Amino acid sequence: MFYYLFYKQLLKYFSGFNIFRYITFRAAYAAITALLISFVLGPWIIGKLKNRQLCEQINDYLPKEHRSKQGTPTMGGILILLAIIVPTLLWADLSNRYVLLILFSTVWMGTVGLVDDYLKTVKKVPKGLVGRYKLIGQIGLGLIIGLILYLYPASEQLATKTNLTFLKNYLIDFRWFYIPLVILVVTATSNAVNLTDGLDGLAIGIVGIAIAAYAAFSYVTGHTVFSHYLNILYLPGAGELTVFCLSVLGACLGFLWYNAHPAQVFMGDTGALALGGSLGIVAVLVKQELLLVIIGGVLVIEVLSVIIQVCSFKWRGKRVFLMAPIHHHFELKGWRESKIVIRFWILGLLFALLSLSTLKIR
Protein backbone atom coordinates (compact mmCIF):
# COMPACT_ATOMS: atom_id res chain seq x y z
CA MET A 1 0.00 0.00 0.00
CA PHE A 2 2.78 2.47 0.93
CA TYR A 3 4.66 1.53 -2.25
CA TYR A 4 1.67 2.45 -4.41
CA LEU A 5 0.71 5.53 -2.39
CA PHE A 6 4.08 7.20 -1.87
CA TYR A 7 6.13 5.97 -4.83
CA LYS A 8 3.49 5.63 -7.53
CA GLN A 9 1.17 8.48 -6.57
CA LEU A 10 2.96 11.08 -4.46
CA LEU A 11 6.53 10.96 -5.82
CA LYS A 12 5.76 13.79 -8.23
CA TYR A 13 5.06 16.06 -5.26
CA PHE A 14 8.06 15.11 -3.14
CA SER A 15 11.19 13.44 -4.50
CA GLY A 16 12.05 11.99 -1.08
CA PHE A 17 9.34 9.39 -1.56
CA ASN A 18 11.68 7.73 -4.06
CA ILE A 19 13.04 5.79 -1.08
CA PHE A 20 9.91 3.63 -1.21
CA ARG A 21 11.20 2.23 -4.48
CA TYR A 22 13.92 0.31 -2.68
CA ILE A 23 13.11 -3.21 -1.53
CA THR A 24 15.73 -3.07 1.22
CA PHE A 25 14.07 0.00 2.77
CA ARG A 26 10.58 -1.45 2.65
CA ALA A 27 11.74 -4.87 3.88
CA ALA A 28 13.50 -3.34 6.89
CA TYR A 29 10.43 -1.34 7.85
CA ALA A 30 8.21 -4.36 7.32
CA ALA A 31 10.29 -6.18 9.95
CA ILE A 32 10.03 -3.21 12.31
CA THR A 33 6.27 -2.99 11.75
CA ALA A 34 5.89 -6.70 12.49
CA LEU A 35 7.81 -6.24 15.75
CA LEU A 36 5.69 -3.27 16.77
CA ILE A 37 2.47 -5.15 16.03
CA SER A 38 3.72 -8.04 18.18
CA PHE A 39 4.63 -5.75 21.06
CA VAL A 40 1.41 -3.74 20.92
CA LEU A 41 -1.10 -6.53 20.29
CA GLY A 42 0.72 -9.36 22.06
CA PRO A 43 -0.41 -8.66 25.65
CA TRP A 44 -3.99 -7.97 24.49
CA ILE A 45 -4.23 -11.19 22.44
CA ILE A 46 -2.65 -13.28 25.22
CA GLY A 47 -5.11 -11.77 27.69
CA LYS A 48 -8.06 -12.61 25.44
CA LEU A 49 -6.85 -16.19 25.02
CA LYS A 50 -6.54 -16.54 28.80
CA ASN A 51 -9.99 -15.07 29.45
CA ARG A 52 -11.55 -17.46 26.97
CA GLN A 53 -9.54 -20.34 28.49
CA LEU A 54 -8.04 -21.28 25.14
CA CYS A 55 -5.20 -23.13 26.77
CA GLU A 56 -2.84 -25.94 25.90
CA GLN A 57 -3.65 -29.45 27.10
CA ILE A 58 -0.43 -31.32 27.84
CA ASN A 59 -0.38 -34.95 26.68
CA ASP A 60 0.53 -37.59 29.25
CA TYR A 61 3.26 -39.08 27.07
CA LEU A 62 5.36 -35.90 27.12
CA PRO A 63 8.24 -35.54 29.62
CA LYS A 64 7.10 -34.66 33.14
CA GLU A 65 8.75 -31.23 32.90
CA HIS A 66 5.93 -30.23 30.54
CA ARG A 67 3.27 -30.62 33.25
CA SER A 68 3.97 -27.06 34.43
CA LYS A 69 2.93 -25.77 30.99
CA GLN A 70 -0.63 -26.98 31.45
CA GLY A 71 -2.97 -24.02 31.02
CA THR A 72 -0.63 -21.86 28.94
CA PRO A 73 -2.66 -19.98 26.28
CA THR A 74 -2.41 -21.40 22.77
CA MET A 75 -3.55 -20.17 19.33
CA GLY A 76 -0.85 -17.48 19.52
CA GLY A 77 -0.46 -18.07 15.82
CA ILE A 78 -3.17 -15.42 15.43
CA LEU A 79 -0.61 -12.84 16.56
CA ILE A 80 1.97 -14.28 14.14
CA LEU A 81 -0.48 -14.08 11.22
CA LEU A 82 -1.34 -10.45 11.99
CA ALA A 83 2.33 -9.55 12.32
CA ILE A 84 3.06 -11.12 8.92
CA ILE A 85 0.05 -10.08 6.87
CA VAL A 86 -0.35 -6.45 7.96
CA PRO A 87 3.29 -5.37 7.32
CA THR A 88 3.29 -7.19 3.97
CA LEU A 89 0.10 -5.40 2.93
CA LEU A 90 1.57 -2.07 4.02
CA TRP A 91 5.09 -2.31 2.61
CA ALA A 92 5.06 -4.75 -0.33
CA ASP A 93 4.04 -4.15 -3.92
CA LEU A 94 0.56 -5.67 -3.95
CA SER A 95 0.50 -5.90 -7.73
CA ASN A 96 3.37 -8.41 -7.58
CA ARG A 97 2.24 -11.99 -8.31
CA TYR A 98 4.77 -13.48 -5.88
CA VAL A 99 3.44 -11.36 -3.02
CA LEU A 100 -0.17 -12.32 -3.80
CA LEU A 101 0.69 -16.03 -3.96
CA ILE A 102 2.61 -16.03 -0.68
CA LEU A 103 -0.10 -14.07 1.14
CA PHE A 104 -2.74 -16.48 -0.13
CA SER A 105 -0.63 -19.45 0.99
CA THR A 106 -0.03 -18.02 4.46
CA VAL A 107 -3.71 -17.29 5.04
CA TRP A 108 -4.70 -20.73 3.68
CA MET A 109 -2.41 -22.69 5.99
CA GLY A 110 -3.15 -20.38 8.91
CA THR A 111 -6.85 -21.11 8.44
CA VAL A 112 -6.25 -24.88 8.42
CA GLY A 113 -4.27 -24.53 11.65
CA LEU A 114 -6.91 -22.26 13.19
CA VAL A 115 -9.63 -24.84 12.55
CA ASP A 116 -7.46 -27.50 14.20
CA ASP A 117 -6.79 -25.31 17.25
CA TYR A 118 -10.46 -24.31 17.48
CA LEU A 119 -11.57 -27.94 17.57
CA LYS A 120 -9.00 -28.78 20.26
CA THR A 121 -9.43 -25.77 22.54
CA VAL A 122 -13.04 -24.67 22.04
CA LYS A 123 -14.83 -27.86 21.01
CA LYS A 124 -12.54 -30.01 23.21
CA VAL A 125 -11.88 -32.54 20.46
CA PRO A 126 -8.67 -34.18 21.79
CA LYS A 127 -6.93 -34.65 18.44
CA GLY A 128 -8.38 -31.57 16.77
CA LEU A 129 -8.77 -31.67 13.02
CA VAL A 130 -8.65 -35.24 11.72
CA GLY A 131 -5.25 -35.95 10.17
CA ARG A 132 -6.58 -36.68 6.70
CA TYR A 133 -8.47 -33.38 6.58
CA LYS A 134 -5.35 -31.49 7.63
CA LEU A 135 -3.48 -33.34 4.90
CA ILE A 136 -6.18 -32.38 2.39
CA GLY A 137 -5.61 -28.74 3.31
CA GLN A 138 -1.86 -29.06 2.79
CA ILE A 139 -2.16 -30.99 -0.46
CA GLY A 140 -4.87 -28.61 -1.66
CA LEU A 141 -2.60 -25.60 -1.24
CA GLY A 142 0.30 -27.34 -2.97
CA LEU A 143 -1.98 -28.34 -5.83
CA ILE A 144 -3.34 -24.80 -6.31
CA ILE A 145 0.08 -23.12 -6.20
CA GLY A 146 1.61 -25.86 -8.37
CA LEU A 147 -1.09 -25.49 -11.02
CA ILE A 148 -0.78 -21.70 -11.09
CA LEU A 149 2.99 -21.87 -11.51
CA TYR A 150 2.69 -24.65 -14.10
CA LEU A 151 -0.09 -23.14 -16.20
CA TYR A 152 0.78 -19.46 -15.76
CA PRO A 153 4.56 -19.35 -15.24
CA ALA A 154 6.47 -16.09 -14.94
CA SER A 155 8.79 -17.53 -17.60
CA GLU A 156 7.89 -20.30 -20.05
CA GLN A 157 11.52 -21.49 -20.13
CA LEU A 158 11.71 -21.86 -16.34
CA ALA A 159 8.18 -23.07 -15.57
CA THR A 160 9.06 -26.51 -14.21
CA LYS A 161 12.77 -26.00 -13.60
CA THR A 162 14.69 -25.32 -10.42
CA ASN A 163 18.23 -24.58 -9.31
CA LEU A 164 20.46 -27.53 -8.52
CA THR A 165 22.48 -26.69 -5.43
CA PHE A 166 26.28 -26.44 -5.78
CA LEU A 167 26.19 -26.59 -9.62
CA LYS A 168 26.63 -23.46 -11.75
CA ASN A 169 24.28 -22.79 -14.65
CA TYR A 170 22.61 -26.17 -14.23
CA LEU A 171 18.85 -26.51 -13.88
CA ILE A 172 16.82 -29.61 -13.26
CA ASP A 173 13.50 -29.89 -15.08
CA PHE A 174 10.81 -31.79 -13.12
CA ARG A 175 8.35 -31.60 -16.03
CA TRP A 176 5.11 -33.37 -15.03
CA PHE A 177 6.47 -34.07 -11.53
CA TYR A 178 6.68 -30.35 -10.75
CA ILE A 179 3.20 -30.10 -9.22
CA PRO A 180 3.75 -33.18 -6.97
CA LEU A 181 7.05 -31.54 -5.94
CA VAL A 182 5.24 -28.38 -4.83
CA ILE A 183 2.73 -30.50 -2.90
CA LEU A 184 5.56 -32.43 -1.24
CA VAL A 185 7.41 -29.24 -0.24
CA VAL A 186 4.31 -27.60 1.28
CA THR A 187 3.22 -30.73 3.15
CA ALA A 188 6.71 -31.57 4.40
CA THR A 189 7.62 -28.09 5.65
CA SER A 190 4.30 -27.40 7.38
CA ASN A 191 4.40 -30.75 9.15
CA ALA A 192 8.09 -30.35 10.00
CA VAL A 193 7.51 -27.02 11.75
CA ASN A 194 4.54 -28.55 13.56
CA LEU A 195 6.72 -31.41 14.83
CA THR A 196 9.49 -29.03 15.88
CA ASP A 197 7.08 -26.90 17.90
CA GLY A 198 7.56 -28.83 21.14
CA LEU A 199 9.79 -26.59 23.29
CA ASP A 200 9.50 -22.93 24.22
CA GLY A 201 10.98 -20.82 21.43
CA LEU A 202 12.34 -23.74 19.42
CA ALA A 203 10.21 -23.70 16.26
CA ILE A 204 9.81 -19.91 16.08
CA GLY A 205 13.58 -19.44 16.32
CA ILE A 206 14.36 -22.07 13.68
CA VAL A 207 11.80 -20.63 11.26
CA GLY A 208 13.13 -17.11 11.85
CA ILE A 209 16.65 -18.22 10.94
CA ALA A 210 15.47 -20.12 7.85
CA ILE A 211 13.28 -17.30 6.56
CA ALA A 212 16.15 -14.82 7.01
CA ALA A 213 18.26 -17.02 4.71
CA TYR A 214 15.45 -17.11 2.16
CA ALA A 215 15.16 -13.32 2.38
CA ALA A 216 18.73 -13.16 1.05
CA PHE A 217 17.96 -15.64 -1.73
CA SER A 218 14.78 -13.75 -2.65
CA TYR A 219 16.67 -10.49 -2.93
CA VAL A 220 19.51 -11.76 -5.12
CA THR A 221 17.11 -13.83 -7.26
CA GLY A 222 15.14 -10.70 -8.12
CA HIS A 223 18.23 -8.52 -8.69
CA THR A 224 19.64 -8.55 -12.22
CA VAL A 225 23.23 -7.73 -11.25
CA PHE A 226 23.52 -10.02 -8.23
CA SER A 227 21.79 -12.98 -9.90
CA HIS A 228 24.09 -12.70 -12.92
CA TYR A 229 27.20 -12.38 -10.76
CA LEU A 230 26.23 -15.37 -8.59
CA ASN A 231 25.08 -17.48 -11.55
CA ILE A 232 21.60 -18.15 -10.21
CA LEU A 233 18.22 -17.82 -11.87
CA TYR A 234 16.99 -14.28 -12.35
CA LEU A 235 13.27 -14.03 -11.63
CA PRO A 236 11.87 -10.54 -12.24
CA GLY A 237 9.72 -9.46 -9.30
CA ALA A 238 10.96 -12.17 -6.91
CA GLY A 239 12.80 -9.52 -4.91
CA GLU A 240 9.47 -8.40 -3.42
CA LEU A 241 9.42 -11.65 -1.46
CA THR A 242 12.19 -10.07 0.64
CA VAL A 243 9.56 -7.78 2.13
CA PHE A 244 7.43 -10.77 3.06
CA CYS A 245 10.38 -12.73 4.45
CA LEU A 246 11.43 -9.88 6.72
CA SER A 247 7.82 -9.48 7.85
CA VAL A 248 7.98 -13.13 8.90
CA LEU A 249 11.33 -12.56 10.60
CA GLY A 250 9.92 -9.60 12.53
CA ALA A 251 6.86 -11.65 13.47
CA CYS A 252 9.09 -14.49 14.68
CA LEU A 253 11.20 -12.18 16.83
CA GLY A 254 8.10 -10.47 18.18
CA PHE A 255 6.43 -13.76 19.05
CA LEU A 256 9.65 -15.05 20.60
CA TRP A 257 9.35 -12.20 23.12
CA TYR A 258 6.36 -14.05 24.58
CA ASN A 259 7.28 -17.61 23.61
CA ALA A 260 10.75 -17.71 25.15
CA HIS A 261 11.07 -20.03 28.15
CA PRO A 262 8.93 -19.97 30.22
CA ALA A 263 6.41 -19.36 27.45
CA GLN A 264 3.49 -17.01 28.01
CA VAL A 265 1.76 -18.32 24.89
CA PHE A 266 2.08 -21.13 22.34
CA MET A 267 1.63 -20.66 18.59
CA GLY A 268 -0.50 -23.77 18.14
CA ASP A 269 -1.17 -25.21 14.70
CA THR A 270 -2.38 -21.76 13.60
CA GLY A 271 1.18 -20.51 13.70
CA ALA A 272 3.07 -23.72 12.96
CA LEU A 273 1.20 -24.61 9.77
CA ALA A 274 1.19 -21.01 8.52
CA LEU A 275 4.94 -20.60 9.11
CA GLY A 276 5.80 -23.99 7.64
CA GLY A 277 3.59 -23.51 4.63
CA SER A 278 4.93 -20.01 3.89
CA LEU A 279 8.52 -21.22 4.24
CA GLY A 280 7.87 -23.98 1.72
CA ILE A 281 6.10 -21.70 -0.75
CA VAL A 282 8.90 -19.11 -0.62
CA ALA A 283 11.34 -21.92 -1.47
CA VAL A 284 9.16 -22.88 -4.44
CA LEU A 285 8.71 -19.31 -5.70
CA VAL A 286 12.45 -18.51 -5.74
CA LYS A 287 13.27 -21.89 -7.33
CA GLN A 288 15.32 -23.04 -4.33
CA GLU A 289 13.22 -26.03 -3.27
CA LEU A 290 16.15 -28.43 -3.01
CA LEU A 291 18.09 -25.99 -0.84
CA LEU A 292 15.31 -26.25 1.75
CA VAL A 293 16.92 -29.49 2.93
CA ILE A 294 19.98 -27.47 3.99
CA ILE A 295 18.33 -24.24 5.15
CA GLY A 296 15.80 -26.25 7.16
CA GLY A 297 18.38 -28.76 8.35
CA VAL A 298 17.07 -28.79 11.91
CA LEU A 299 13.53 -29.39 10.62
CA VAL A 300 14.85 -32.30 8.55
CA ILE A 301 16.57 -33.79 11.62
CA GLU A 302 13.35 -33.52 13.63
CA VAL A 303 11.31 -35.27 10.94
CA LEU A 304 13.93 -37.98 10.37
CA SER A 305 14.04 -38.72 14.10
CA VAL A 306 10.30 -39.47 14.03
CA ILE A 307 10.59 -41.60 10.89
CA ILE A 308 13.54 -43.56 12.31
CA GLN A 309 11.78 -44.09 15.62
CA VAL A 310 8.56 -45.35 14.02
CA CYS A 311 10.33 -47.62 11.52
CA SER A 312 12.70 -49.05 14.12
CA PHE A 313 9.88 -49.85 16.54
CA LYS A 314 7.71 -51.31 13.80
CA TRP A 315 10.38 -53.52 12.23
CA ARG A 316 12.66 -54.34 15.18
CA GLY A 317 10.47 -53.67 18.21
CA LYS A 318 13.12 -51.29 19.57
CA ARG A 319 13.35 -47.51 19.94
CA VAL A 320 16.41 -45.65 18.71
CA PHE A 321 15.61 -42.52 20.74
CA LEU A 322 14.21 -42.19 24.24
CA MET A 323 11.42 -40.18 22.63
CA ALA A 324 10.76 -38.58 19.26
CA PRO A 325 10.95 -35.89 17.93
CA ILE A 326 14.59 -35.71 18.91
CA HIS A 327 14.30 -32.62 21.13
CA HIS A 328 12.32 -34.75 23.61
CA HIS A 329 15.14 -37.34 23.51
CA PHE A 330 17.55 -34.76 24.87
CA GLU A 331 15.01 -33.67 27.48
CA LEU A 332 14.87 -37.22 28.82
CA LYS A 333 18.67 -37.34 28.83
CA GLY A 334 18.58 -34.51 31.36
CA TRP A 335 19.30 -31.48 29.19
CA ARG A 336 17.57 -28.28 30.28
CA GLU A 337 14.95 -26.97 27.85
CA SER A 338 16.77 -23.68 27.30
CA LYS A 339 20.02 -25.53 26.49
CA ILE A 340 18.30 -27.70 23.88
CA VAL A 341 16.64 -24.70 22.25
CA ILE A 342 19.80 -22.59 22.08
CA ARG A 343 21.88 -25.48 20.71
CA PHE A 344 19.26 -26.19 18.06
CA TRP A 345 19.27 -22.47 17.15
CA ILE A 346 23.05 -22.68 16.74
CA LEU A 347 22.59 -25.65 14.42
CA GLY A 348 19.98 -23.67 12.52
CA LEU A 349 22.44 -20.79 12.08
CA LEU A 350 25.11 -23.18 10.84
CA PHE A 351 22.72 -24.65 8.27
CA ALA A 352 21.68 -21.16 7.17
CA LEU A 353 25.31 -20.08 6.72
CA LEU A 354 26.04 -23.28 4.80
CA SER A 355 23.11 -22.56 2.50
CA LEU A 356 24.32 -19.01 1.87
CA SER A 357 27.78 -20.36 1.05
CA THR A 358 26.25 -22.28 -1.87
CA LEU A 359 25.91 -18.95 -3.66
CA LYS A 360 29.69 -19.07 -4.19
CA ILE A 361 30.37 -22.81 -4.03
CA ARG A 362 29.37 -23.61 -7.60
N, C-alpha and C positions, 0 to 999 in steps of 0.2 A: 504493500500500500504506500509506504513512504517513498519507495523507488519511483512509482508512477506519479505520485503527488509532487514531490520535490524536484526530481530529475526530469521527468517528462513534461510536467505542467508549469512549474514555477521557476525553472532554470533561467528562462528568458528575463525574469525580473531581478534575479540575484545570482551572480555567477558562482557564489560559494556553494550553492546546492549541487554543483558538479561532483562534490565528494560522494554523493549518493550513487554515483555511477560505479564506484569501486566495490567489488565483492568483499575485499578484506575489511573495509570499513563497516559495511552492513553486517558481515558475519560476526565481527567483534561485538557490535552493539546488540545483535541478536542474542549472543551469549549473556551479555550483561542484563538484557531485558528478561531472559529466562531466569537468571539468578534473582532479580528483583521480584518477579512474580512468585517465585518459590518462597522468598523471605516474607513477602507481604501476605500471601494467601495461605502459606503453610500452617501457621497456628490456627487460623480460622477453620480450614478444612479438617485438620486433626481434631479440633474441638467438636466439629459436627459429627465426625465419625464416632467419637467417644460417646456423644450424647445419644446417638442412634444405636449404640452398642454393636457397631459393625466391627467386631473384633476377631482376631485370629484364634482358631481352635487348634491347639497343639496335639499332633498325633502321638499315640502312646509309644510307637516304635522309635521315635526320635530320642537322641541322648537326653539323659535326665536334666542336663543343664538348661534345656529348652523349656522346662516346666515354668520357669519364672517369666517367660514371654507370653504366657496365657493371658488373654485379655488385651493385648496390644492392638490398637486400631489397624485395620487393613484397608484395602482399596485405595491406598495412597497413590496408586497409579493415576488417579484422577488429577492430582496435582502435577504429575509428570506430563500428562497429556496437555494440560493447559499451558505449562511452561515450554512445551515444544511447539504447539500449534499457534498460539498467539504471537510469539516473536517471529515465526516464519511468515505468518500473514502480514505482519507489520513491515518486515525488513527485506523479504525476498521479492523477486520479480514474479508476480502471480500469473503472468502470461507464459511463463516457462513451463514446458511440458514435464520436465523432470521434477519440478517443484510440485506440480499438480498430482503427479503419480505418487510421489513419496508422501504427500499429505493424505491422499486417499488411502494408501496402504497403512499408515499409522492409525488413522481413525478406524479403519476396518478391524485391524487386529486388537486395537484398544477396546472396541465394542465387543468382540468375542470374549476377551478377558473380563470385561465388565459384567457380561451375562453370567460367566462362570462364578465370579466373586459374589454377585447378587444371589445366585442360587445357594451358595455356601453360607453366606452371612445373614441374609434376610429370610430366605425360605428354609434355611437349616437343612439343606440337602447335603449330606456329608461329603460326597465326592464332587459336588458342583455339577458343571456341565458334563454330560456323558462324553467319554473320550472320543468316540467316533464323530460326535457333532463338532467337537473342538477341532478335530482333524479335518472335517469338511470345511470349516471356516478357513483353516490354513491352506488347504489345497485349493479352495475356491479363490483366495486372493492370488496365489501363485498362478493359477490358470488364467485369471483375468489379466494380470500384468504381463504374463508370458504371451498371451494372444495379442495384446496391444503392441508389444514390442516386436512381435513376429509379423503381424499384418500391417502395422503402421510404424516401421522403423525410422529412426532419425536419419539413417543412411542405409540404402539398399545393400551396399557392399559389406556392411558390418552387422547386418540384422541378426544373424545367428552365430556370430563369431565373438571370441573373447581373448583377452591377453593370456599368454602362457608364461607363468612366472619364471624368472631367471633367463629367458630367451629373448634376444633382441629381434624386433621386426618379425616375430613369428606369432601367428594367430591360429587358434584351433576353431574349426567350424563344427558346431554341434548339429547343424541341419535340423532334421525333424525332432531330435532329442532336446532341442533348446527349451521348449516349453516344460517338459518334465524336469529339466535342470532348474528352471526358475521355481517350480513347485518344490523340489527337493531343498533348495537353498532356503526358501521361506519357512518351510516346515521344520527343517533342521535347526535353524538359528532361533526361531521363536521357542521351540521346545528346549534348546540348549540353555537359553537364558532362564527359562522357567526352572530347569533342574538346578542351575547354579544359585538361584535365589533361595538359599537355605541358611545363610548367616548374615548378621547385621552388616550392611554395607558391601557385601561381597559382589553381588551381581551388578549393582549400580556402578561400582567402581570399575569393574571389568568392562562393562559396556561403554562407560565414559572414555576409557583408554582406547578401546577399539574404534569408537566413532571419531575420536580425535585423529587417529591414523587415516581413516577414510576421508576426513575433511581435507587432509593434505593431498590425497589421491584425487579427490573431486576437483580441487583447485588446479592442479597441474594438468589433469585430463581436459579441462575446459579452457586451458591457456595455450594459445598457438605456439608461443616461443618455448615455454617449458616442456610441453608435450613433444615437440620436435627435438629439443635438446636431449631429453631423457629417453627418446625412442619408444614412446607409448602412444596408444591410440589418442587421437584428438577428437573429442566429441563436443561440437559447438553447443553451448548452453549448459553443459554439465557442471561448470563452475558454480552455478547458482546453488547446487547441492551443498556447497560449503556453508552457506547461510543456514540451511537446515541442520547440517551436522553440528555446527557450533551452538545452535539452539538446543539440540539434544545434549551436548556437553554441558551447557549451562544448566539445563534441567537436571542432569545427573548430579552435578555439584550441589545444586540447590536442594535436591532431595536427600543427598548424603548428609546434609546439615542435620536432618531429622532422623535419618536411618542409620547413622553411625552408632556403634555399640555404646550404651544400651539403646536400642532403637525406640523412638517414640511412635513410629508408624512403619508399616510394611507396605510394599508396592502392590502385592497381590498379583493375580494373573492380569489385571488391568494394565499394570505397568510392564510386567515381564513379557507378555506376548506382544505388546505394542513396541517395546524396545527391541526385542529380538526380530520381529517382523521388519521394522524399519532398517535395522542393521543389515539384514539380508537383502532387502530391496535396494539399498544404496549400493551394495556390492554388485548387484545385477546391473544397475543403471550405469555405473562407471566401468563396466566390463572387467571387473576384478573379482569375479566369483571364486576362482580357484585360490586367490590370495586370502580368502576368508579363513581358510584352514590355518594359516599362519597368524593373521591378525587376531583371530579368535581362538588362539591356541589353548587358553585356559578352558574355554567353553568346550573345545574338542576333548580335552582331558576329562572333563566332568562327564560328558556323554559316554566316552569310551569306558570309564570306570563302571558305569551302570550296565553297559552291554557286556563287559567282561564278567561282572558279578553274576548277571542273570544266566549267561551261557555256561559259566563254570558250575553254578549250582544245578542247572538243568542237566548237564551232561556228566558231571563228575560227582555231584552231591556235595561239593565243597565250595566255600566262599573264599575268594582271593583277598577281599578287603573286609575289615571289621564291619563296615557299613558303606553303602553307596547311596548317593554320589560321594566322591572321594573326600570332600571336605568333612563329611561326618566321620570318615575313617580316622582322620587326624584328630578330631575331637575325642574319639574313644581311646586314642593313644595318649591322651592327656594334654594335648596342645590347647592353649587358651584361644578363645574365639578370635580375639583381636590379632593374635600372632598369625593364625591361619589366614585371616583376611589380608593382612599387610603382605604376607609372603606371596599370596596369590596375586595381589596387585603388582608386586615386583615382577613376577612371572609374566603378567599381562604387559607390563612396560617393555620387558625384554622381547616378547613376541612382536609388539608394535614396532620397536626399533629394528628388529630383523626384517619386518615387512617393508619398512621404509628403505632399508638398505638394498632391497631388490630393485629400486629405481636405478641404481648404479651397477649392481651385479648382474650384468646381462652380456 
